[in-house]
Amino acid sequence: MKPPLIVDLLLPQQPPENEEDNREYKRHLVPQKKNEKYFYHKRATQMQYRLYLGNGKALYMIGIEDNGKNQGVTSNELDISLKNIKTIAEIIQADIKNVRIYNGLIGKIATVRIEMEVNNKFIVF
C-alpha cells in the first residue's frame, strides 16, 4: 500500500450509502476482540460484493456514517482502520490503489480505492 495522500480539505457530506453500488461507508474498521475472526470474514465478503458491483473497483470511505455524514474518526481509529482494510483486501487478494486522508467535521476521513479482477463467481468466507 502506497503512503496516503494528505488532502487538507474538508470532505463534503456524502449522499446516503447505497447498497447497490461500489461505495462502502464505514464509521471505522476496529473489531472487538471477541468477534475478531468473524469481523474479518464478514468484511472480506462485503468487500468482494462491492468489488463485484463496481466491476472490479470499490471505494471505501472511513469516517463516514451510513447516512453520508462526514464525521471523521480519531487518528488512532484511522490508523487501525487502514491496517484492517489492508488485511481484508489481502484475504480476497484485492489491491489497494490509493488512500487519501481528508478532514471531517470532527476527525479524519480516508478514501480507499480498491481493485480486483472479478468474475461471476462470488465467494463467501
Secondary structure, DSSP 8 states (H G I E B T S, - for coil): ----EEEEEE--------TTSSEEEES-----GGGHHHHHHHHHHHHHHHHHHTTSEEEEEET--TT-----B-HHHHHHHHHHHHHHHHHTT-EEEEEEEEE-SSSEEEEEEEE----S-----
